[in-house]
Amino acid sequence: MRRSAPCLHSRLATLCAAVALVAWSPASWAAHGYALWGDLKYPAGFKSFDYVNLNAPQGGELRLVSNQRVSTFDKYNPFTIRGSAPAYLGTLVFDTLLTPSLDETASAYGLLASDVSVADDGLSATFKLRAEARFHNGDPVLAADVRHSFDTLMSPQTMPAYKTLLEEVAGLDVIDERTVRFRFKRPNRELPLTVGTIPVFSRKWGMVDGKAKPFDEVVMDVPIGSGRYKIGPVVFGRDITYVRDPNYWARDLNVKRGTDNFDRITVKIYKDNTARLEGFKAGEYDLLQVFSAGDWARRVNGRRFDSGELVKGEFAHRLPSGFQSYVLNTRNPKLSDVRVRQALGLAMDYEWMNRQMFYNSYHRVNGLFGNTDCETRGLPSAEELALLEPWRGKVPDAVFGPMTVPPRTDGDSSLRANLRKARSLLREAGWEVRDGALRNAKGEPMVLEYLDSREGGVRTVAPWIRNLEKLGIRLNFRSVDYALYQQRVDRFEYEMISIAFPGTNNPGQEYVEIFGSKAADTPSSGNFAGVKSPAVDALLRRMTSSRTKAELLPACHALERVIAHSHYLIPQWTVNEHRMAYNAARLGKPERMPPYTQAETWAMSTWWAKQ
């Protein structure tokens, strides 16, 4: 599984003009939840979410597997930069002010907060905490804890993704013991959702003898959260178990009814994919999400499948396709020219790979916003051109023409023709084949390195390596252990890597973390490609400040055109359903999957153990 970019998952709902006019009004927006475009599905006092089973039995154990490319973990603090935290710790241990529903695209409902109100000018959001909210140690969750969590996440000791996501937050005011107000630098439709879903932890976490340690020294201190689960038994290098808190304060809250049905969630750790798959087939854990087409077609089988104990299922969803891509680090001079980057993409024969390696089970990624309303096609609209014109000459000329279409090698197209075009682009960029290698004017050969933490990753890169050799380019596959891989990625010490960027129906501040110029110079940020473009920064500002869908879509389309035509990313592939194998003898599940959920989130939150 490829490294995922940091991203806050927010989703898009339907917009009407009347909603846009009232979205910032305190009289009309003081509610039990918040919707990006003002259309909450569930009314005040709703009984439960539609997708849960209120009669689900409580108890038993869910055994999962960590998909992190790391053999173990070395900290219990998921917010600091150094080290690796256990899978799912942040989700299971820490509650938030609001919690999203899984059958809407951009709504969240009160969890720690009983209600949220947004000022008429859009410059603040106020949350009222529930009197019954408690941390695991029994302390009440107070405004001072929310303030402490916010200040800590904004400090230099935490992952820079939080500072980017919260960059437009001017500050947090404690109004009274259970009321906080977030102040915003400018109106931003997404910010109430963003601040509503940051993790909240106790001020006492990391305190020794009444004195707080520096947060980056809070490593193995057991977190003091308010979530449904706490850390239970741990066998380092093998597994971690989260145990359900019997005194969980929100167990009868409407947003929690029918959820969190397991007494224990154990996450097992395997050192490689083969051991992980064989462990599942041996019945060592209960659920496996499969990302490899070859595994799904040929290796997810065996005696336990034949008996019906283990079952394969494909669950269609309506999630954005994301933009899993090869990322080209433009900080490297060899990759700074857009013509070179485009040429590299022309050498990838996706159609051959899909036939020969992927069992025709994948679809090609294109752009940033596939399977959403923001997906871009055809020529720019008048509204898009108005946003792009100020940057003519500073972005590729192709931006003003049709949207990119990935090069093909079937039908009337061929790899040979693509390679001829690639050779022409390289020649224009000053690279010629001499003495058996592609060289620049200084005689330096084009030698690139693809960095991965999985030796098996070479299989999918090998066909591309062979095609690049025909252009005189040598691409070396370098596999390193996960710790070194993470270190090099955090420091941007690579030329090419692969990233599975999650998609979103509501692109916002998280894209500043991925493409903003400031993030390009921030170690450990999500700007893996090193994008530093005033045009991109301006389009990001326009996108995050949009107050209606009519304003949002042209900004999304313009941004997608600039990124795609700049060839920072070489699009890979995606699948439109969750491929899961699970232990049907041990697990029960609701009849239908909510459309906007990740597979393991669905299982952890709504499945149950058969008694």
KETORMAR-108496 format. One record per residue (C-alpha): residue in three letters; x, y, z. Coordinates in pm, 1 decimal, m for minus. Layout:
<pts>
{ala {X Y Z}} ...
</pts>
This chain:
<pts>
{met {0.0 0.0 0.0}} {arg {141.2 336.2 m93.0}} {arg {204.3 619.2 145.7}} {ser {m100.7 838.4 179.0}} {ala {m79.9 1214.7 172.1}} {pro {m210.0 1401.1 476.3}} {cys {m557.8 1511.2 400.1}} {leu {m868.9 1612.3 592.6}} {his {m1163.3 1421.5 444.2}} {ser {m1445.6 1663.2 381.7}} {arg {m1730.7 1597.6 139.7}} {leu {m1960.6 1785.3 m95.6}} {ala {m2338.9 1816.2 m69.9}} {thr {m2598.9 1972.9 m300.4}} {leu {m2613.2 2352.8 m314.7}} {cys {m2899.4 2593.0 m378.8}} {ala {m2875.4 2969.5 m395.0}} {ala {m3097.9 3026.9 m95.7}} {val {m2873.5 2813.2 124.6}} {ala {m2568.5 3009.6 15.0}} {leu {m2731.3 3333.6 124.5}} {val {m2797.6 3214.5 477.7}} {ala {m2493.7 2993.6 538.2}} {trp {m2317.0 3254.0 749.9}} {ser {m2617.1 3385.0 939.7}} {pro {m2607.1 3325.6 1317.0}} {ala {m2985.5 3322.8 1329.1}} {ser {m3012.1 3055.7 1060.9}} {trp {m2692.1 2866.5 1143.8}} {ala {m2695.7 2772.2 1506.7}} {ala {m2760.3 2402.3 1500.9}} {his {m2681.0 2050.9 1621.1}} {gly {m2439.7 2009.5 1330.0}} {tyr {m2283.5 2188.5 1037.8}} {ala {m2316.3 2132.2 662.4}} {leu {m2076.7 2282.6 415.1}} {trp {m2357.3 2406.6 195.3}} {gly {m2622.4 2431.6 465.3}} {asp {m2822.2 2109.9 405.5}} {leu {m2798.9 1873.8 701.9}} {lys {m2968.5 1541.3 631.9}} {tyr {m3047.7 1459.2 995.5}} {pro {m3272.8 1697.2 1195.4}} {ala {m3224.4 1797.6 1556.2}} {gly {m3305.5 1512.7 1791.8}} {phe {m3257.6 1238.9 1528.8}} {lys {m3245.8 888.8 1674.1}} {ser {m2942.3 748.3 1493.8}} {phe {m2768.7 743.1 1159.2}} {asp {m2958.9 545.4 894.6}} {tyr {m2673.0 309.8 813.4}} {val {m2631.5 153.5 1160.1}} {asn {m2801.6 m154.5 1307.1}} {leu {m2950.0 m51.7 1640.7}} {asn {m2996.2 m419.7 1728.2}} {ala {m2634.5 m512.4 1667.9}} {pro {m2495.7 m722.8 1954.1}} {gln {m2229.3 m564.1 2170.3}} {gly {m1908.8 m749.6 2256.2}} {gly {m1645.2 m971.3 2101.4}} {glu {m1335.7 m878.9 1907.7}} {leu {m1250.7 m740.1 1565.2}} {arg {m905.1 m844.3 1448.4}} {leu {m754.6 m615.4 1185.1}} {val {m417.7 m583.0 1018.0}} {ser {m198.8 m276.3 995.5}} {asn {m147.5 m167.6 635.9}} {gln {128.8 69.3 739.4}} {arg {458.1 m12.1 568.8}} {val {632.7 m46.5 902.0}} {ser {701.9 m355.1 1111.6}} {thr {614.4 m196.3 1444.9}} {phe {541.3 133.7 1618.7}} {asp {749.4 332.1 1862.0}} {lys {514.8 590.7 2011.4}} {tyr {160.1 648.7 2131.5}} {asn {152.8 1009.4 2012.5}} {pro {17.4 1028.5 1656.0}} {phe {63.9 1405.6 1629.7}} {thr {440.5 1451.5 1655.1}} {ile {678.9 1437.3 1362.3}} {arg {927.6 1169.1 1463.6}} {gly {840.7 802.3 1496.0}} {ser {546.3 582.4 1401.0}} {ala {220.9 551.6 1595.9}} {pro {m6.6 244.6 1589.1}} {ala {m268.6 223.9 1316.3}} {tyr {m611.1 372.7 1398.1}} {leu {m501.9 521.3 1731.9}} {gly {m613.4 872.0 1642.3}} {thr {m951.8 753.9 1517.7}} {leu {m1036.1 527.6 1810.9}} {val {m893.9 714.9 2109.2}} {phe {m969.8 1083.2 2044.9}} {asp {m1314.4 1235.2 2010.0}} {thr {m1376.3 1559.7 1823.8}} {leu {m1620.9 1847.9 1856.8}} {leu {m1816.4 1723.7 1554.9}} {thr {m1832.9 1381.3 1391.7}} {pro {m1911.2 1324.6 1021.8}} {ser {m2192.8 1109.0 893.2}} {leu {m2095.6 845.0 639.0}} {asp {m2392.5 895.8 407.0}} {glu {m2340.9 1267.5 338.9}} {thr {m2063.2 1446.7 160.0}} {ala {m2003.8 1749.4 380.3}} {ser {m2187.1 1731.0 711.0}} {ala {m2083.1 1674.5 1071.3}} {tyr {m2291.2 1650.7 1387.2}} {gly {m2226.8 1738.1 1748.1}} {leu {m2014.5 1493.0 1948.4}} {leu {m1814.1 1671.9 2218.3}} {ala {m2007.3 1984.1 2119.8}} {ser {m2384.1 1996.7 2154.6}} {asp {m2418.9 2274.3 1899.1}} {val {m2224.4 2498.7 1664.5}} {ser {m2301.4 2850.7 1546.9}} {val {m2131.4 3049.1 1271.5}} {ala {m2117.4 3429.2 1272.9}} {asp {m2294.7 3624.1 1001.9}} {asp {m1962.8 3751.7 861.0}} {gly {m1815.4 3401.5 848.2}} {leu {m1523.7 3502.6 1066.7}} {ser {m1590.6 3277.9 1364.6}} {ala {m1754.6 2955.7 1477.9}} {thr {m1865.6 2891.1 1834.5}} {phe {m1899.8 2547.0 1992.7}} {lys {m2080.8 2461.7 2315.2}} {leu {m1936.0 2155.3 2489.7}} {arg {m2161.5 1890.3 2639.8}} {ala {m2165.0 1885.2 3021.1}} {glu {m2148.0 1504.2 3019.3}} {ala {m1833.8 1480.8 2799.4}} {arg {m1551.6 1305.1 2984.8}} {phe {m1193.3 1197.6 2925.8}} {his {m1083.3 843.0 2999.6}} {asn {m957.6 949.0 3343.3}} {gly {m1302.9 1080.6 3434.4}} {asp {m1218.8 1449.9 3401.5}} {pro {m1474.1 1667.3 3218.5}} {val {m1383.0 1789.4 2872.1}} {leu {m1358.3 2164.8 2910.5}} {ala {m1291.3 2462.7 2688.5}} {ala {m938.6 2482.2 2829.0}} {asp {m870.5 2132.8 2691.3}} {val {m989.7 2234.3 2346.7}} {arg {m766.8 2540.9 2366.1}} {his {m472.6 2325.7 2476.4}} {ser {m528.3 2078.7 2190.0}} {phe {m548.1 2358.0 1931.9}} {asp {m238.8 2538.8 2061.1}} {thr {m44.0 2211.7 2071.9}} {leu {m137.3 2111.0 1717.1}} {met {m27.7 2454.2 1597.0}} {ser {310.8 2428.3 1769.6}} {pro {640.7 2346.0 1594.1}} {gln {646.3 2011.2 1776.3}} {thr {360.0 1861.1 1573.3}} {met {315.9 1746.4 1214.4}} {pro {306.3 2045.9 976.9}} {ala {m14.0 1920.4 814.6}} {tyr {m214.6 2054.1 1109.9}} {lys {m61.8 2398.8 1079.5}} {thr {m144.6 2405.3 710.5}} {leu {m503.5 2289.4 764.8}} {leu {m549.5 2546.2 1040.6}} {glu {m353.9 2824.2 875.2}} {glu {m665.0 3036.1 823.0}} {val {m760.7 3010.8 1191.9}} {ala {m664.0 3334.9 1364.6}} {gly {m706.2 3198.0 1714.1}} {leu {m929.8 3036.8 1973.2}} {asp {m1109.8 3216.4 2255.9}} {val {m1237.4 3050.6 2571.0}} {ile {m1575.8 3213.9 2625.7}} {asp {m1664.6 3021.7 2937.4}} {glu {m1589.7 2683.9 3093.4}} {arg {m1765.5 2493.1 2815.2}} {thr {m1772.8 2737.4 2522.0}} {val {m1500.2 2804.9 2266.0}} {arg {m1492.6 3036.7 1969.2}} {phe {m1258.3 2985.2 1675.8}} {arg {m1170.5 3308.3 1494.1}} {phe {m1091.5 3296.0 1121.5}} {lys {m865.4 3521.5 918.4}} {arg {m1122.6 3536.4 640.2}} {pro {m1456.2 3373.1 559.8}} {asn {m1401.6 3013.2 455.3}} {arg {m1693.9 2775.6 416.3}} {glu {m1487.5 2475.3 526.5}} {leu {m1331.2 2608.1 845.0}} {pro {m1620.2 2521.8 1083.3}} {leu {m1586.2 2159.5 967.5}} {thr {m1207.8 2171.8 987.8}} {val {m1190.2 2300.7 1345.1}} {gly {m1484.8 2081.0 1440.9}} {thr {m1294.9 1765.0 1353.6}} {ile {m953.5 1829.2 1512.1}} {pro {m869.2 1579.8 1790.1}} {val {m921.2 1693.8 2148.6}} {phe {m699.3 1560.2 2426.0}} {ser {m655.5 1631.7 2795.3}} {arg {m418.7 1896.4 2929.5}} {lys {m293.0 1627.2 3167.2}} {trp {m154.6 1408.3 2888.5}} {gly {222.7 1418.6 2926.7}} {met {226.4 1584.1 3269.2}} {val {478.0 1465.3 3530.1}} {asp {440.9 1584.1 3888.6}} {gly {201.9 1852.9 3772.9}} {lys {438.8 1986.2 3504.3}} {ala {386.5 1936.3 3132.9}} {lys {667.1 1785.7 2925.4}} {pro {748.1 1934.2 2583.4}} {phe {496.7 1773.8 2349.3}} {asp {762.2 1611.5 2132.2}} {glu {877.8 1428.2 2446.3}} {val {529.5 1287.0 2499.4}} {val {609.7 958.5 2330.0}} {met {497.0 649.6 2522.2}} {asp {267.7 834.2 2763.7}} {val {m72.5 667.2 2732.5}} {pro {m305.4 919.2 2562.7}} {ile {m583.5 1075.5 2766.9}} {gly {m859.2 1104.7 2510.9}} {ser {m1235.6 1087.1 2526.6}} {gly {m1299.8 833.5 2251.5}} {arg {m1481.4 502.9 2264.9}} {tyr {m1160.1 301.1 2296.4}} {lys {m846.0 307.0 2509.0}} {ile {m510.5 136.9 2458.4}} {gly {m518.8 m213.3 2600.7}} {pro {m270.6 m503.2 2575.5}} {val {32.1 m441.7 2352.4}} {val {290.1 m684.2 2215.9}} {phe {549.0 m468.6 2043.3}} {gly {626.7 m584.9 1694.1}} {arg {316.4 m806.2 1685.9}} {asp {m7.9 m631.4 1777.3}} {ile {m193.8 m367.1 1975.1}} {thr {m541.8 m403.4 2122.2}} {tyr {m783.7 m117.9 2179.5}} {val {m1042.5 m191.0 2449.0}} {arg {m1384.1 m30.8 2466.6}} {asp {m1430.3 203.0 2762.0}} {pro {m1731.9 69.2 2959.5}} {asn {m1784.7 418.2 3099.1}} {tyr {m1771.8 589.3 2760.4}} {trp {m1960.6 912.1 2808.7}} {ala {m2128.2 918.5 2460.5}} {arg {m2246.8 558.6 2434.9}} {asp {m2614.2 666.1 2428.7}} {leu {m2565.2 973.4 2210.3}} {asn {m2752.9 964.0 1878.6}} {val {m2434.5 993.8 1671.5}} {lys {m2296.3 686.7 1852.5}} {arg {m2596.7 455.7 1870.8}} {gly {m2539.4 133.9 1680.1}} {thr {m2167.3 204.5 1642.9}} {asp {m1848.9 83.1 1815.4}} {asn {m1996.7 m260.8 1877.2}} {phe {m1675.3 m451.0 1953.8}} {asp {m1531.9 m481.3 2304.1}} {arg {m1184.9 m512.6 2155.6}} {ile {m1019.3 m411.1 1829.7}} {thr {m681.7 m579.2 1781.4}} {val {m448.3 m459.3 1508.4}} {lys {m189.5 m717.4 1404.2}} {ile {140.8 m628.9 1245.0}} {tyr {310.6 m824.9 965.2}} {lys {643.5 m743.0 807.7}} {asp {544.2 m791.7 444.3}} {asn {243.9 m840.5 220.7}} {thr {297.1 m1213.8 175.1}} {ala {294.8 m1278.3 549.3}} {arg {m8.5 m1050.6 583.1}} {leu {m207.0 m1240.4 320.3}} {glu {m111.3 m1584.6 448.0}} {gly {m199.3 m1477.9 802.0}} {phe {m548.4 m1385.9 689.7}} {lys {m595.6 m1712.9 501.7}} {ala {m487.0 m1896.8 816.6}} {gly {m760.8 m1721.8 1016.4}} {glu {m526.1 m1502.7 1223.8}} {tyr {m740.1 m1192.1 1171.6}} {asp {m1084.7 m1106.7 1038.6}} {leu {m1075.1 m850.1 761.0}} {leu {m837.8 m770.7 477.0}} {gln {m876.3 m488.0 228.9}} {val {m698.6 m595.7 m89.8}} {phe {m525.5 m339.0 m309.2}} {ser {m337.9 m574.9 m541.7}} {ala {m530.0 m692.7 m847.7}} {gly {m306.3 m999.0 m868.0}} {asp {m371.9 m1094.1 m507.2}} {trp {m746.9 m1045.9 m550.7}} {ala {m764.6 m1253.1 m868.9}} {arg {m519.3 m1531.9 m788.9}} {arg {m412.8 m1546.4 m425.3}} {val {m713.1 m1454.6 m209.2}} {asn {m841.8 m1811.5 m201.5}} {gly {m799.6 m2139.5 m20.6}} {arg {m968.7 m2393.3 204.8}} {arg {m1136.9 m2141.8 434.4}} {phe {m1285.2 m1964.2 132.6}} {asp {m1414.8 m2293.8 m3.5}} {ser {m1590.9 m2367.1 325.3}} {gly {m1753.1 m2023.0 336.7}} {glu {m1573.3 m1917.5 654.3}} {leu {m1389.0 m1648.6 458.3}} {val {m1575.3 m1444.2 198.1}} {lys {m1466.9 m1205.6 m77.5}} {gly {m1681.5 m900.0 m138.6}} {glu {m1669.7 m600.6 m371.7}} {phe {m1851.2 m302.9 m223.0}} {ala {m1930.3 m17.5 m461.1}} {his {m1885.0 328.5 m314.7}} {arg {m1925.6 689.6 m422.9}} {leu {m1595.3 811.7 m290.8}} {pro {m1374.6 1035.6 m503.6}} {ser {m1119.3 839.9 m700.4}} {gly {m827.5 1036.4 m559.1}} {phe {m511.4 1083.7 m759.4}} {gln {m268.5 803.4 m691.7}} {ser {38.6 908.5 m885.2}} {tyr {408.2 890.0 m943.2}} {val {535.2 1216.1 m796.2}} {leu {821.0 1400.2 m966.0}} {asn {1025.7 1613.9 m726.8}} {thr {1070.8 1941.4 m913.8}} {arg {1323.5 2058.3 m656.2}} {asn {1565.7 1842.9 m857.2}} {pro {1705.9 2032.6 m1159.8}} {lys {1660.7 1730.1 m1388.1}} {leu {1284.5 1741.8 m1322.3}} {ser {1232.8 2118.0 m1321.8}} {asp {1137.7 2137.8 m1691.0}} {val {774.4 2056.6 m1767.1}} {arg {875.1 1903.2 m2102.0}} {val {1096.3 1648.9 m1928.3}} {arg {817.1 1557.8 m1687.7}} {gln {568.4 1516.8 m1971.9}} {ala {814.2 1298.0 m2161.6}} {leu {849.8 1065.5 m1863.1}} {gly {473.0 1020.1 m1854.7}} {leu {459.7 938.7 m2225.3}} {ala {686.6 640.8 m2165.8}} {met {438.9 467.2 m1934.3}} {asp {228.2 205.2 m2113.4}} {tyr {m71.5 183.0 m1881.9}} {glu {m289.4 m18.9 m2123.0}} {trp {m27.2 m295.5 m2140.3}} {met {8.6 m292.8 m1760.5}} {asn {m367.7 m314.3 m1707.0}} {arg {m394.0 m612.6 m1943.3}} {gln {m86.8 m803.1 m1835.3}} {met {m55.3 m714.8 m1466.7}} {phe {m385.8 m578.9 m1332.2}} {tyr {m638.9 m820.0 m1486.9}} {asn {m814.8 m519.6 m1647.7}} {ser {m949.1 m429.7 m1305.0}} {tyr {m826.4 m70.4 m1277.2}} {his {m919.0 263.6 m1429.7}} {arg {m664.3 530.1 m1519.1}} {val {m647.8 833.9 m1294.0}} {asn {m659.2 1176.2 m1457.7}} {gly {m643.8 1503.8 m1270.8}} {leu {m720.6 1565.4 m904.6}} {phe {m1096.5 1542.6 m869.3}} {gly {m1212.6 1225.4 m1042.1}} {asn {m1562.1 1099.1 m961.3}} {thr {m1669.3 1434.9 m815.1}} {asp {m1843.9 1747.6 m936.5}} {cys {m1503.0 1915.8 m952.5}} {glu {m1375.0 1679.1 m1221.2}} {thr {m1257.2 1879.4 m1523.7}} {arg {m1332.7 1801.4 m1888.6}} {gly {m1306.3 1973.9 m2224.7}} {leu {m1222.9 2339.8 m2278.1}} {pro {m1214.1 2604.0 m2001.5}} {ser {m1537.4 2790.2 m1935.8}} {ala {m1554.7 3168.5 m1935.5}} {glu {m1538.7 3164.1 m1555.5}} {glu {m1228.3 2944.8 m1560.7}} {leu {m1058.9 3163.8 m1820.3}} {ala {m1122.6 3470.4 m1604.7}} {leu {m922.8 3302.1 m1327.1}} {leu {m648.1 3179.0 m1559.8}} {glu {m588.6 3483.0 m1781.6}} {pro {m381.9 3679.1 m1525.4}} {trp {m132.8 3392.1 m1532.5}} {arg {m93.0 3355.6 m1909.4}} {gly {276.2 3308.7 m1982.0}} {lys {339.7 3188.1 m1626.7}} {val {158.7 2856.6 m1664.6}} {pro {184.0 2611.9 m1957.8}} {asp {1.5 2734.4 m2268.5}} {ala {m183.8 2402.9 m2278.9}} {val {m377.8 2512.0 m1968.3}} {phe {m593.6 2730.3 m2196.2}} {gly {m685.2 2436.9 m2418.0}} {pro {m857.8 2102.5 m2354.6}} {met {m812.0 1920.9 m2024.7}} {thr {m536.2 1662.0 m2022.5}} {val {m607.6 1305.6 m2127.8}} {pro {m348.4 1044.0 m2025.1}} {pro {m151.4 908.6 m2322.1}} {arg {m284.6 577.5 m2450.8}} {thr {m126.6 289.1 m2636.7}} {asp {m439.5 122.1 m2776.4}} {gly {m669.2 196.1 m3070.1}} {asp {m515.1 459.6 m3296.2}} {ser {m240.9 532.3 m3038.3}} {ser {79.7 341.6 m2979.1}} {leu {375.0 336.6 m2745.1}} {arg {604.3 400.0 m3039.7}} {ala {425.6 723.7 m3126.3}} {asn {430.0 833.5 m2762.8}} {leu {803.9 770.5 m2739.2}} {arg {863.0 975.5 m3055.2}} {lys {673.4 1264.6 m2897.9}} {ala {867.7 1219.6 m2575.4}} {arg {1199.6 1229.9 m2766.6}} {ser {1093.8 1555.7 m2933.5}} {leu {1002.6 1713.7 m2597.5}} {leu {1333.9 1607.6 m2446.6}} {arg {1521.3 1754.6 m2742.3}} {glu {1338.7 2085.6 m2693.8}} {ala {1440.9 2077.3 m2327.5}} {gly {1808.7 2033.8 m2422.2}} {trp {1847.3 1657.8 m2386.2}} {glu {1995.2 1447.9 m2669.6}} {val {2106.0 1085.8 m2693.6}} {arg {2485.7 1069.1 m2712.1}} {asp {2711.2 772.6 m2640.6}} {gly {2413.8 552.7 m2561.1}} {ala {2255.2 779.9 m2299.4}} {leu {2031.0 1082.9 m2287.0}} {arg {2252.5 1380.4 m2198.5}} {asn {2219.4 1752.1 m2145.7}} {ala {2449.6 2021.1 m2287.2}} {lys {2702.0 1951.9 m2009.6}} {gly {2715.3 1585.4 m2106.0}} {glu {2543.2 1473.5 m1786.8}} {pro {2331.7 1159.9 m1835.0}} {met {1964.3 1144.1 m1738.6}} {val {1977.4 902.5 m1445.8}} {leu {1683.3 904.5 m1204.2}} {glu {1599.9 714.2 m888.3}} {tyr {1260.4 578.3 m790.0}} {leu {1239.4 544.6 m410.8}} {asp {1016.6 285.6 m244.5}} {ser {998.4 97.7 83.8}} {arg {874.8 m225.2 m73.4}} {glu {1097.5 m451.7 m276.7}} {gly {789.6 m584.6 m455.1}} {gly {717.6 m237.9 m592.6}} {val {971.0 m295.7 m867.4}} {arg {721.5 m520.6 m1046.0}} {thr {496.0 m231.4 m1147.5}} {val {785.4 1.2 m1226.3}} {ala {983.0 m246.6 m1439.5}} {pro {781.2 m197.5 m1764.8}} {trp {824.3 179.0 m1732.8}} {ile {1198.3 135.1 m1671.8}} {arg {1226.4 m65.5 m1996.2}} {asn {1040.6 198.3 m2196.0}} {leu {1253.1 479.7 m2053.6}} {glu {1565.0 291.6 m2162.1}} {lys {1445.0 336.0 m2520.5}} {leu {1473.3 712.6 m2463.6}} {gly {1821.1 679.9 m2315.7}} {ile {1694.6 739.2 m1960.3}} {arg {1809.1 516.0 m1677.9}} {leu {1558.6 481.8 m1392.5}} {asn {1697.3 298.9 m1090.2}} {phe {1461.6 132.9 m843.4}} {arg {1578.1 188.4 m485.2}} {ser {1411.7 m3.5 m204.0}} {val {1491.2 105.4 153.1}} {asp {1344.4 15.6 491.3}} {tyr {1041.7 214.7 597.8}} {ala {1220.1 426.9 858.7}} {leu {1477.4 550.1 605.2}} {tyr {1207.7 592.9 341.4}} {gln {1002.8 810.7 576.8}} {gln {1310.4 1012.1 669.9}} {arg {1403.2 1078.0 309.5}} {val {1047.5 1167.8 213.1}} {asp {1016.7 1408.1 506.7}} {arg {1336.8 1579.3 390.7}} {phe {1238.1 1569.8 20.0}} {glu {1549.8 1362.3 m54.7}} {tyr {1416.1 1174.1 m355.2}} {glu {1355.3 1221.2 m724.1}} {met {1047.8 1003.5 m775.4}} {ile {807.7 833.9 m534.6}} {ser {453.5 700.3 m548.2}} {ile {176.1 854.1 m339.5}} {ala {m188.5 749.6 m299.2}} {phe {m351.1 1088.8 m253.8}} {pro {m703.3 1048.7 m113.0}} {gly {m972.3 1240.3 m296.0}} {thr {m1241.7 1471.0 m166.7}} {asn {m1574.0 1605.9 m285.6}} {asn {m1494.4 1939.2 m121.6}} {pro {m1138.3 2047.3 m196.7}} {gly {m1019.6 2306.9 48.5}} {gln {m732.8 2393.6 277.9}} {glu {m579.8 2045.8 258.4}} {tyr {m476.4 2123.3 m100.2}} {val {m264.6 2411.3 28.3}} {glu {m68.0 2143.1 213.5}} {ile {m23.0 1946.0 m110.3}} {phe {41.0 2222.9 m365.0}} {gly {98.8 2549.6 m176.2}} {ser {433.5 2727.7 m215.8}} {lys {484.4 2765.7 158.7}} {ala {449.9 2390.6 210.2}} {ala {713.5 2327.6 m58.2}} {asp {981.0 2456.6 181.4}} {thr {836.9 2292.4 494.4}} {pro {996.6 1957.7 588.1}} {ser {744.1 1676.5 641.2}} {ser {476.1 1865.8 447.3}} {gly {255.1 1707.2 183.6}} {asn {394.8 1910.6 m106.6}} {phe {594.0 1613.9 m233.5}} {ala {632.2 1754.8 m586.3}} {gly {780.6 2085.0 m464.8}} {val {516.7 2296.1 m639.6}} {lys {599.7 2667.5 m605.0}} {ser {365.0 2859.8 m829.9}} {pro {200.6 3199.1 m766.2}} {ala {m75.7 3089.9 m1003.4}} {val {m145.0 2776.4 m802.4}} {asp {m139.3 2976.1 m476.9}} {ala {m392.8 3223.4 m617.3}} {leu {m624.7 2946.0 m736.1}} {leu {m597.5 2773.3 m399.3}} {arg {m700.8 3096.0 m226.0}} {arg {m994.8 3131.3 m461.6}} {met {m1097.6 2772.2 m402.0}} {thr {m1080.0 2788.4 m22.3}} {ser {m1265.5 3120.9 m6.2}} {ser {m1556.1 3014.7 m230.7}} {arg {m1887.7 3060.6 m55.9}} {thr {m2104.9 2887.3 m312.5}} {lys {m2070.7 2588.7 m538.2}} {ala {m2093.0 2824.1 m836.5}} {glu {m1773.5 2991.2 m712.7}} {leu {m1604.0 2667.7 m613.1}} {leu {m1628.1 2473.2 m938.7}} {pro {m1443.7 2714.9 m1172.0}} {ala {m1164.2 2748.2 m915.2}} {cys {m1134.5 2368.1 m886.3}} {his {m1133.4 2325.3 m1262.7}} {ala {m871.1 2597.7 m1311.9}} {leu {m646.7 2446.6 m1045.4}} {glu {m685.7 2097.0 m1187.8}} {arg {m590.0 2223.0 m1535.5}} {val {m274.2 2394.2 m1408.4}} {ile {m157.4 2095.9 m1202.4}} {ala {m234.0 1841.9 m1475.6}} {his {m73.0 2039.1 m1759.1}} {ser {233.7 2108.4 m1542.9}} {his {292.3 1730.6 m1518.6}} {tyr {402.0 1734.1 m1156.4}} {leu {229.2 1397.5 m1126.0}} {ile {217.0 1096.3 m1354.8}} {pro {m131.5 950.2 m1300.8}} {gln {m157.6 585.4 m1199.8}} {trp {m478.2 387.6 m1148.0}} {thr {m781.1 349.6 m924.7}} {val {m1068.4 112.7 m850.1}} {asn {m1430.6 206.8 m791.2}} {glu {m1511.8 m40.0 m517.7}} {his {m1370.5 m162.8 m189.0}} {arg {m1232.3 m513.9 m232.8}} {met {m1256.1 m683.7 104.3}} {ala {m1218.2 m1036.0 228.3}} {tyr {m1363.3 m1103.1 572.4}} {asn {m1442.4 m1377.2 820.5}} {ala {m1815.8 m1432.9 777.1}} {ala {m1818.1 m1687.6 1059.9}} {arg {m1707.6 m1426.2 1312.3}} {leu {m1845.1 m1099.3 1179.6}} {gly {m2186.7 m953.0 1105.0}} {lys {m2242.1 m637.6 903.9}} {pro {m2526.2 m401.1 806.4}} {glu {m2712.9 m478.0 485.4}} {arg {m2570.9 m180.5 299.7}} {met {m2253.1 19.2 314.6}} {pro {m2286.0 397.5 347.2}} {pro {m2158.8 546.6 21.1}} {tyr {m1895.9 785.9 156.7}} {thr {m1682.3 568.4 381.5}} {gln {m1352.4 389.8 376.8}} {ala {m1376.7 12.5 413.0}} {glu {m1208.8 m27.0 750.8}} {thr {m1392.5 274.2 893.5}} {trp {m1719.7 102.6 802.6}} {ala {m1611.7 m220.5 971.1}} {met {m1477.1 m64.0 1289.0}} {ser {m1774.4 163.6 1338.2}} {thr {m2079.1 m44.7 1237.1}} {trp {m1996.2 m418.1 1211.8}} {trp {m2034.9 m656.1 1506.2}} {ala {m1912.3 m988.5 1640.4}} {lys {m2140.4 m1287.0 1599.0}} {gln {m2222.7 m1431.8 1940.3}} 
</pts>
